[in-house]
Amino acid sequence: MTLARLFAALFLFCCLAAASSAARADPLDDTLGLFLDDKFPQTEKAIGQLAISGAPTGTQILEALADNRLFIDKASKTIVFKNAAGDIFSAKTGEKAANIDEGALKKVRVNNGLRSAIDAAIGSMTLASPDPAKRVAGADAVFKSHDPKDLPAVDAALAKEKDQHAAQALRQARAAILVLSADAPEADRLAAVGLLKERGDQDAQGLLDELSQKAGEGPLKAAALAGLASIKSRLALWDIVQNLWYGLSASSVLLLAAIGLAITFGVMGVINMAHGEMVMLGAYSTFIVQSLLPPAFAQWSLAVAIPLAFVIAGCMGILIERLVIRYLYGRPLETLLATWGVSLVLQQLVRTIFGANNRQVVAPTFMSGSIEVGGLSITTGRLWIIVLAIAVFTALQLVLRATSFGLRMRAVTQNRRMAAAMGISTGRIDMLAFGLGSGIAGIAGVALSQIDNVSPNLGQGYIIDSFMVVVLGGVGNLWGTLLGALTLGVANKLLEPFVGAVLGKIILLVFIILFIQKRPRGLFALKGRAVET
């Protein structure tokens, strides 16, 4: 009898364990079942249930849903998702699914409202992540959604948070929820206003603006208005700093595009309308390198493209100088027309080889993303272009100041007849200087390929600005070219918010015309007997 009771107890225990296991599995099955209807209200309900389910695959399911990678397998009536590589996984187990007919898959639909719910759900689920960076990202997602349903999860995470940065992000998320909650105590809402004022970004401004419109007369509305005024003044200052950064970034591009033109214009007095096509050749060199390199070496594409673009554009410049320009020295109008014709030929040649469509160049991973400093967003790609511009400028200064070729080129620039009388081959210097200027334009094309589409007309968008930089800075003076690029780049970006891009360029053009009337040789005039005469 005792043995029978023992077996009965064991049987009952196994049944209870199985029932308990089934009970634990049923909620996820029920949640995934909501996706099978593919109706927005049911999907929203499933998102909310996943956020509090603690399911191991919950985050993967929501991320797949946000990226349109969540599917209904109509054959088995189950939910599956794809990864970035296109492999199919079971939403319930997270394991790779076998024998799935992709033709039987139906995508689970999402709209903008559901995407906001997904972001909030992912944010609340990541509040318990062991990675502090993920907890901060989760708190930011909750801040932007400010869904009152997330308040218990935020309070629980805040109670055990040890990381100072993550704790501050959680306090701000809590403030975003409480500040618009009519049921919250006024003291808590006033404290929330203070935290939002301290945060001081666009999202905080939006919350305080909404509060100021909803709140009645009293301390809460006064605090919201004061916080709004503080945030607006702070954002205005950050906008100025951001525009200065944009101006510095634009200046680096202008410097790279104009510095080669400053050499050819300064040494030979040639108005080279084909300079933009040297930039274009550098950009297409980058496209060719990226197309030919194996994917494993994609991160090294720029290391190969920069010297290759310099050689290709430099050789093309030497070829143009030997075949066309050498016969037209002293005839600026003819050189302008001839190089304009050369630019048309080069554009058509590139169209014939590569087609007229834009070519996309993918930036390496180290040039992607951005760095946030207060209210300033620094794009990594633009930052590297600034570094490249500084490196090219420094290297060119070393070539001109520390090499015999640089000494001869400066002598030809200052007094061509005297240089020839001293035995310097001015024709050879002209050829090499034109090749050097064209090669640097090719390097500019490599930089531009990272921020602009590669097309046959790429260089045409920078040729006029490059001439403006050279004329403003002083013909043939590199420091003048640097200052001219900085002046035009920064001034243009500071004018754009007030008068627009087109009118801003017109104002700068008028300014340069008036400035040249006063100082015909630019900011830094070259000195020398030939120049003075």
C-alpha positions as CSV (number, residue, x, y, z in Angstrom):
1,M,0.0,0.0,0.0
2,T,2.8,2.3,0.8
3,L,4.5,1.5,-2.5
4,A,1.3,2.2,-4.4
5,R,1.0,5.6,-2.6
6,L,4.6,6.4,-3.5
7,F,4.0,5.7,-7.2
8,A,0.8,7.7,-7.1
9,A,2.6,10.7,-5.5
10,L,5.4,10.5,-8.2
11,F,2.7,10.3,-10.9
12,L,0.9,13.3,-9.5
13,F,4.2,15.2,-9.2
14,C,5.1,14.5,-12.9
15,C,1.6,15.6,-13.9
16,L,1.9,18.9,-12.0
17,A,5.4,19.5,-13.4
18,A,4.1,18.9,-16.9
19,A,1.1,21.1,-16.3
20,S,3.4,23.8,-14.8
21,S,5.7,23.6,-17.9
22,A,2.7,23.9,-20.2
23,A,1.3,26.8,-18.3
24,R,4.7,28.6,-18.7
25,A,4.7,27.9,-22.4
26,D,1.1,28.8,-23.1
27,P,1.5,32.6,-22.6
28,L,4.2,32.8,-25.4
29,D,2.1,30.6,-27.6
30,D,-0.9,32.8,-27.0
31,T,1.1,35.9,-27.7
32,L,2.5,34.6,-30.9
33,G,-1.0,33.5,-31.9
34,L,-2.0,37.2,-31.9
35,F,0.4,37.8,-34.7
36,L,-1.4,35.1,-36.8
37,D,-4.4,37.4,-37.3
38,D,-2.2,40.2,-38.8
39,K,-4.5,42.9,-37.5
40,F,-3.0,46.1,-36.1
41,P,-4.9,45.9,-32.7
42,Q,-4.0,42.3,-32.2
43,T,-0.3,43.0,-33.2
44,E,-0.2,45.9,-30.7
45,K,-1.6,43.7,-28.0
46,A,1.1,41.1,-28.8
47,I,3.8,43.7,-28.6
48,G,2.7,44.7,-25.1
49,Q,2.5,41.1,-23.9
50,L,6.0,40.4,-25.3
51,A,7.4,43.4,-23.4
52,I,6.4,41.9,-20.0
53,S,6.7,38.2,-20.9
54,G,10.5,37.8,-20.3
55,A,10.6,35.5,-23.3
56,P,14.2,34.8,-24.4
57,T,13.3,35.5,-28.1
58,G,11.2,38.6,-27.3
59,T,13.7,41.2,-28.3
60,Q,14.6,39.3,-31.5
61,I,10.9,39.1,-32.4
62,L,10.3,42.8,-31.9
63,E,13.4,43.8,-33.8
64,A,12.4,41.5,-36.6
65,L,8.9,43.1,-36.6
66,A,10.3,46.6,-36.8
67,D,12.6,45.6,-39.7
68,N,9.8,43.8,-41.6
69,R,11.5,40.4,-41.0
70,L,8.7,38.8,-39.0
71,F,6.5,36.3,-41.0
72,I,3.5,34.0,-40.7
73,D,4.2,30.5,-42.0
74,K,0.8,29.7,-43.5
75,A,1.7,26.0,-43.9
76,S,2.4,25.4,-40.2
77,K,0.5,28.3,-38.7
78,T,3.6,29.4,-36.8
79,I,5.5,32.7,-36.5
80,V,9.1,32.8,-37.9
81,F,11.6,35.6,-38.5
82,K,14.6,36.1,-40.7
83,N,18.0,37.4,-39.7
84,A,20.1,39.9,-41.8
85,A,21.5,37.0,-43.9
86,G,18.0,35.7,-44.7
87,D,18.1,32.6,-42.6
88,I,14.7,31.6,-41.0
89,F,14.3,31.0,-37.3
90,S,11.4,29.9,-35.1
91,A,10.0,32.8,-33.1
92,K,9.1,30.5,-30.2
93,T,12.5,28.7,-29.7
94,G,14.9,31.0,-31.5
95,E,16.3,28.0,-33.3
96,K,16.9,27.7,-37.0
97,A,13.7,26.5,-38.7
98,A,13.9,23.6,-41.3
99,N,11.8,22.7,-44.2
100,I,10.2,26.2,-44.5
101,D,8.7,27.1,-47.8
102,E,9.4,30.8,-48.4
103,G,6.5,31.0,-50.8
104,A,4.2,30.2,-47.9
105,L,5.5,33.1,-45.7
106,K,3.4,36.2,-45.2
107,K,4.9,39.3,-43.7
108,V,3.4,40.7,-40.5
109,R,2.3,44.2,-41.3
110,V,3.3,47.3,-39.2
111,N,2.4,51.0,-39.3
112,N,3.9,54.1,-37.7
113,G,1.9,53.6,-34.5
114,L,3.1,50.1,-34.1
115,R,6.7,51.2,-34.7
116,S,6.4,53.6,-31.7
117,A,5.0,50.7,-29.6
118,I,7.8,48.5,-30.7
119,D,10.5,51.0,-29.7
120,A,8.9,51.5,-26.3
121,A,8.6,47.7,-25.8
122,I,12.2,47.1,-26.8
123,G,13.3,49.9,-24.5
124,S,11.4,48.5,-21.5
125,M,12.9,45.0,-22.2
126,T,16.4,46.3,-22.4
127,L,16.2,48.1,-19.0
128,A,17.3,44.8,-17.4
129,S,20.2,44.2,-19.8
130,P,23.6,43.5,-18.1
131,D,25.2,46.0,-20.6
132,P,25.0,49.6,-19.2
133,A,25.0,51.0,-22.8
134,K,21.9,48.9,-23.7
135,R,20.2,50.1,-20.5
136,V,20.8,53.7,-21.5
137,A,19.5,53.0,-24.9
138,G,16.4,51.3,-23.4
139,A,15.8,54.3,-21.1
140,D,16.1,56.7,-24.1
141,A,13.5,54.6,-26.0
142,V,11.1,54.8,-22.9
143,F,11.8,58.6,-22.7
144,K,10.7,59.1,-26.3
145,S,7.6,56.9,-26.0
146,H,6.8,58.2,-22.4
147,D,4.2,55.4,-22.1
148,P,2.7,55.3,-18.5
149,K,2.7,51.5,-18.7
150,D,6.5,51.5,-18.6
151,L,6.6,53.3,-15.3
152,P,6.8,50.2,-13.1
153,A,9.6,48.7,-15.2
154,V,11.5,52.0,-14.9
155,D,11.0,52.3,-11.2
156,A,12.2,48.7,-10.7
157,A,15.3,49.3,-12.9
158,L,16.1,52.5,-11.2
159,A,15.9,50.9,-7.7
160,K,18.8,48.6,-8.5
161,E,20.8,50.7,-11.0
162,K,24.4,51.2,-10.0
163,D,25.8,52.9,-13.2
164,Q,25.5,56.7,-12.8
165,H,24.9,57.4,-16.5
166,A,22.2,54.7,-16.8
167,A,20.6,55.9,-13.6
168,Q,20.4,59.5,-15.0
169,A,18.8,58.2,-18.2
170,L,16.3,56.2,-16.2
171,R,15.4,59.3,-14.1
172,Q,14.9,61.3,-17.3
173,A,12.7,58.5,-18.7
174,R,10.7,58.5,-15.5
175,A,10.3,62.3,-15.7
176,A,9.0,62.1,-19.3
177,I,6.3,59.7,-18.1
178,L,5.3,61.7,-15.0
179,V,5.4,65.2,-16.4
180,L,2.3,64.7,-18.5
181,S,0.5,62.4,-16.0
182,A,-2.4,64.2,-14.5
183,D,-2.6,61.6,-11.7
184,A,1.0,62.2,-10.5
185,P,1.6,64.5,-7.5
186,E,2.4,68.1,-8.4
187,A,5.8,67.9,-6.6
188,D,6.8,64.9,-8.7
189,R,5.8,66.7,-11.9
190,L,7.7,69.9,-10.9
191,A,10.8,67.7,-10.2
192,A,10.2,66.1,-13.6
193,V,10.2,69.6,-15.3
194,G,13.6,70.3,-13.7
195,L,15.1,67.0,-15.1
196,L,13.7,67.8,-18.5
197,K,15.1,71.3,-18.4
198,E,18.5,69.8,-17.4
199,R,18.3,67.4,-20.4
200,G,17.6,70.3,-22.7
201,D,17.2,68.6,-26.1
202,Q,14.4,68.7,-28.7
203,D,12.5,65.8,-27.1
204,A,12.5,67.6,-23.7
205,Q,11.4,70.8,-25.4
206,G,8.4,69.0,-27.0
207,L,7.3,67.6,-23.6
208,L,7.5,70.9,-21.8
209,D,5.7,72.6,-24.7
210,E,2.9,70.1,-24.5
211,L,2.8,70.5,-20.7
212,S,2.6,74.4,-21.0
213,Q,-0.4,74.1,-23.2
214,K,-2.3,71.5,-21.1
215,A,-1.5,72.8,-17.6
216,G,-3.6,75.4,-15.9
217,E,-2.3,78.6,-14.4
218,G,0.0,77.8,-11.5
219,P,3.5,76.7,-10.5
220,L,3.5,73.8,-12.9
221,K,2.8,76.0,-16.0
222,A,5.3,78.6,-14.8
223,A,8.0,76.0,-14.4
224,A,7.2,74.6,-17.8
225,L,7.5,78.0,-19.5
226,A,10.7,78.8,-17.7
227,G,12.1,75.4,-18.7
228,L,11.1,76.1,-22.3
229,A,12.8,79.4,-22.4
230,S,16.0,77.9,-21.0
231,I,16.0,75.0,-23.5
232,K,15.3,77.3,-26.5
233,S,18.2,79.6,-25.6
234,R,20.5,76.6,-25.1
235,L,19.4,75.0,-28.4
236,A,20.0,78.3,-30.2
237,L,23.6,78.3,-29.0
238,W,24.0,74.7,-30.0
239,D,22.6,75.4,-33.4
240,I,25.3,78.1,-33.9
241,V,28.0,75.6,-32.9
242,Q,26.4,72.9,-35.2
243,N,26.5,75.4,-38.1
244,L,30.1,76.2,-37.3
245,W,30.9,72.5,-37.5
246,Y,29.0,72.2,-40.8
247,G,31.0,75.2,-42.0
248,L,34.3,73.7,-41.0
249,S,33.3,70.4,-42.7
250,A,32.3,72.3,-45.9
251,S,35.6,74.2,-45.7
252,S,37.6,71.0,-45.7
253,V,35.8,69.8,-48.9
254,L,36.4,73.2,-50.5
255,L,40.1,73.2,-49.5
256,L,40.7,69.8,-51.0
257,A,38.9,70.8,-54.3
258,A,40.6,74.2,-54.5
259,I,44.2,73.5,-53.4
260,G,45.1,71.8,-56.6
261,L,43.6,74.7,-58.6
262,A,45.6,77.2,-56.6
263,I,48.8,75.4,-57.7
264,T,48.0,75.4,-61.5
265,F,46.5,78.9,-61.4
266,G,49.3,80.3,-59.4
267,V,52.2,78.8,-61.3
268,M,50.9,78.9,-64.9
269,G,48.1,81.4,-64.8
270,V,45.9,78.8,-66.5
271,I,42.1,79.0,-65.9
272,N,41.6,75.2,-65.9
273,M,37.9,74.5,-66.4
274,A,38.7,70.7,-66.4
275,H,39.8,70.8,-62.8
276,G,36.3,69.5,-61.7
277,E,36.8,66.5,-63.9
278,M,40.0,65.6,-62.1
279,V,37.9,65.5,-59.0
280,M,35.4,63.3,-60.8
281,L,38.2,60.9,-61.9
282,G,39.3,60.5,-58.3
283,A,35.8,59.6,-57.2
284,Y,35.5,57.0,-60.0
285,S,38.8,55.6,-59.0
286,T,37.3,55.0,-55.5
287,F,34.4,53.2,-57.1
288,I,36.6,51.0,-59.2
289,V,38.8,50.0,-56.2
290,Q,35.7,49.2,-54.1
291,S,34.2,47.1,-56.9
292,L,37.4,45.1,-57.5
293,L,38.5,44.5,-53.9
294,P,37.3,41.4,-52.2
295,P,34.8,42.0,-49.3
296,A,37.4,40.9,-46.8
297,F,39.5,43.9,-47.7
298,A,36.7,46.5,-48.0
299,Q,38.0,48.4,-45.0
300,W,41.2,49.1,-46.9
301,S,39.6,50.5,-50.0
302,L,40.5,54.1,-49.2
303,A,44.1,53.2,-48.5
304,V,44.3,51.9,-52.1
305,A,42.0,54.5,-53.6
306,I,43.9,57.6,-52.4
307,P,47.2,56.9,-54.1
308,L,45.5,55.4,-57.1
309,A,43.3,58.5,-57.6
310,F,46.4,60.7,-57.2
311,V,48.2,58.8,-59.9
312,I,45.3,58.6,-62.4
313,A,44.2,62.2,-62.0
314,G,47.9,63.4,-62.0
315,C,48.7,61.5,-65.2
316,M,45.6,62.9,-66.9
317,G,46.6,66.4,-65.8
318,I,50.1,65.9,-67.3
319,L,48.5,64.6,-70.5
320,I,46.2,67.6,-70.8
321,E,49.1,70.0,-70.2
322,R,51.4,68.3,-72.8
323,L,48.7,68.0,-75.5
324,V,46.7,71.2,-75.0
325,I,47.8,73.8,-72.5
326,R,51.5,74.0,-73.4
327,Y,50.5,75.6,-76.7
328,L,48.2,78.2,-75.1
329,Y,50.4,79.9,-72.4
330,G,49.8,83.6,-72.3
331,R,46.3,83.3,-73.8
332,P,43.9,82.9,-70.9
333,L,40.7,83.0,-72.9
334,E,41.9,80.2,-75.2
335,T,43.0,78.1,-72.3
336,L,39.6,78.6,-70.6
337,L,37.7,77.5,-73.8
338,A,40.1,74.6,-74.4
339,T,39.9,73.2,-70.9
340,W,36.1,73.6,-71.0
341,G,36.1,71.4,-74.1
342,V,38.4,68.9,-72.4
343,S,36.0,68.7,-69.4
344,L,33.1,67.9,-71.8
345,V,35.2,65.2,-73.4
346,L,36.1,63.6,-70.1
347,Q,32.5,63.7,-68.9
348,Q,31.3,62.0,-72.0
349,L,34.1,59.4,-71.8
350,V,33.1,58.5,-68.3
351,R,29.4,58.3,-69.3
352,T,30.4,55.9,-72.1
353,I,32.4,53.7,-69.8
354,F,30.4,53.7,-66.6
355,G,27.0,55.0,-67.7
356,A,25.1,58.1,-66.7
357,N,23.6,56.7,-63.5
358,N,25.0,57.6,-60.1
359,R,27.4,55.1,-58.6
360,Q,27.2,54.4,-54.9
361,V,30.4,54.1,-52.8
362,V,30.0,52.5,-49.4
363,A,32.0,54.2,-46.6
364,P,34.2,52.0,-44.4
365,T,32.8,51.2,-41.0
366,F,35.3,53.6,-39.3
367,M,33.8,56.5,-41.3
368,S,30.2,55.6,-40.4
369,G,28.1,56.8,-37.4
370,S,28.4,60.0,-35.4
371,I,29.7,61.4,-32.1
372,E,27.3,63.3,-29.8
373,V,28.9,66.1,-27.8
374,G,26.2,67.9,-25.9
375,G,23.9,69.3,-28.6
376,L,26.6,68.9,-31.3
377,S,26.5,66.0,-33.7
378,I,29.8,65.2,-35.3
379,T,29.6,62.9,-38.3
380,T,32.5,60.6,-38.3
381,G,32.9,60.6,-42.1
382,R,33.1,64.4,-42.2
383,L,35.6,64.3,-39.4
384,W,37.9,62.0,-41.4
385,I,37.6,64.3,-44.4
386,I,38.8,67.2,-42.2
387,V,41.8,65.0,-41.1
388,L,42.5,64.2,-44.8
389,A,42.4,67.9,-45.8
390,I,44.8,68.8,-43.0
391,A,47.1,65.9,-44.0
392,V,47.1,66.9,-47.7
393,F,47.7,70.6,-46.9
394,T,50.6,69.7,-44.6
395,A,52.2,67.3,-47.1
396,L,51.9,69.9,-49.8
397,Q,53.6,72.5,-47.6
398,L,56.4,70.1,-47.0
399,V,56.8,69.5,-50.7
400,L,56.9,73.2,-51.5
401,R,59.2,74.1,-48.6
402,A,61.5,71.1,-48.2
403,T,62.2,69.8,-51.7
404,S,64.1,71.1,-54.7
405,F,61.0,70.7,-56.9
406,G,59.1,73.0,-54.5
407,L,61.9,75.5,-54.6
408,R,61.9,75.6,-58.4
409,M,58.1,75.8,-58.5
410,R,58.1,78.8,-56.1
411,A,60.8,80.4,-58.2
412,V,58.7,80.0,-61.4
413,T,55.7,81.3,-59.6
414,Q,57.4,84.5,-58.4
415,N,59.5,85.3,-61.6
416,R,59.3,83.0,-64.5
417,R,61.9,84.8,-66.7
418,M,64.5,85.0,-63.9
419,A,63.9,81.3,-63.1
420,A,64.5,80.3,-66.7
421,A,67.6,82.5,-66.8
422,M,68.9,80.5,-63.7
423,G,68.6,77.3,-65.7
424,I,65.2,76.1,-64.4
425,S,63.2,74.2,-67.0
426,T,60.0,76.1,-66.7
427,G,58.2,73.8,-69.2
428,R,59.0,70.8,-67.0
429,I,57.9,72.6,-63.9
430,D,54.7,73.6,-65.6
431,M,54.0,69.9,-66.5
432,L,54.8,68.6,-63.0
433,A,52.9,71.4,-61.2
434,F,49.8,70.7,-63.4
435,G,50.1,67.0,-62.6
436,L,50.5,67.7,-58.9
437,G,47.5,70.0,-58.8
438,S,45.4,67.5,-60.8
439,G,46.5,64.6,-58.5
440,I,45.4,66.5,-55.4
441,A,42.0,67.1,-57.1
442,G,41.9,63.3,-57.5
443,I,42.3,62.9,-53.7
444,A,39.5,65.4,-53.3
445,G,37.3,63.1,-55.4
446,V,38.1,60.2,-53.0
447,A,36.8,62.4,-50.1
448,L,33.7,63.5,-52.0
449,S,32.8,60.0,-52.9
450,Q,32.2,59.3,-49.2
451,I,29.6,62.1,-48.9
452,D,28.1,62.4,-52.4
453,N,27.0,60.2,-55.2
454,V,29.6,59.5,-57.8
455,S,28.5,60.8,-61.2
456,P,30.0,62.3,-64.4
457,N,28.8,65.8,-63.2
458,L,30.4,65.5,-59.7
459,G,33.2,68.0,-60.3
460,Q,30.9,70.6,-61.8
461,G,29.3,71.3,-58.4
462,Y,32.7,72.4,-57.0
463,I,34.6,74.2,-59.8
464,I,33.0,77.6,-59.3
465,D,33.4,77.5,-55.5
466,S,37.0,76.4,-56.0
467,F,37.7,79.5,-58.2
468,M,36.1,81.7,-55.6
469,V,38.3,80.3,-52.9
470,V,41.5,80.8,-55.0
471,V,40.6,84.3,-56.0
472,L,39.6,85.3,-52.4
473,G,42.7,83.8,-50.8
474,G,45.2,85.0,-53.4
475,V,46.4,83.3,-56.5
476,G,49.0,80.7,-55.8
477,N,49.1,81.2,-52.1
478,L,48.2,78.0,-50.1
479,W,47.7,79.8,-46.8
480,G,45.4,82.2,-48.6
481,T,43.5,79.2,-50.1
482,L,43.1,77.7,-46.6
483,L,41.7,81.0,-45.2
484,G,39.5,81.5,-48.3
485,A,38.1,78.0,-47.9
486,L,37.4,78.6,-44.2
487,T,35.8,81.9,-44.9
488,L,33.5,80.8,-47.6
489,G,32.6,77.4,-46.0
490,V,31.7,78.9,-42.6
491,A,30.0,82.0,-43.9
492,N,27.9,79.9,-46.3
493,K,26.6,77.6,-43.5
494,L,25.9,80.5,-41.2
495,L,23.9,82.4,-43.8
496,E,21.9,79.3,-45.0
497,P,19.5,79.2,-42.0
498,F,18.5,82.8,-42.5
499,V,18.5,83.4,-46.3
500,G,18.6,79.9,-47.8
501,A,21.3,78.2,-49.8
502,V,20.9,79.9,-53.1
503,L,20.6,83.5,-51.8
504,G,23.5,82.8,-49.4
505,K,25.8,81.9,-52.3
506,I,24.7,85.1,-54.2
507,I,25.5,87.2,-51.2
508,L,29.0,85.6,-50.9
509,L,29.6,86.1,-54.6
510,V,28.6,89.8,-54.3
511,F,30.9,90.1,-51.3
512,I,33.9,88.6,-53.2
513,I,33.3,90.9,-56.2
514,L,33.3,93.9,-53.9
515,F,36.4,92.6,-52.0
516,I,38.3,92.0,-55.2
517,Q,37.6,95.6,-56.3
518,K,39.4,96.7,-53.1
519,R,42.1,94.0,-53.1
520,P,42.6,92.6,-56.6
521,R,45.2,90.1,-55.5
522,G,43.2,88.6,-52.7
523,L,43.9,88.2,-49.0
524,F,47.5,87.1,-49.5
525,A,49.2,88.5,-52.6
526,L,52.3,86.8,-54.0
527,K,55.5,88.8,-53.8
528,G,58.1,88.9,-56.5
529,R,59.4,91.2,-59.3
530,A,57.2,89.6,-62.0
531,V,54.2,89.8,-59.7
532,E,54.7,93.4,-58.8
533,T,54.9,94.4,-62.4
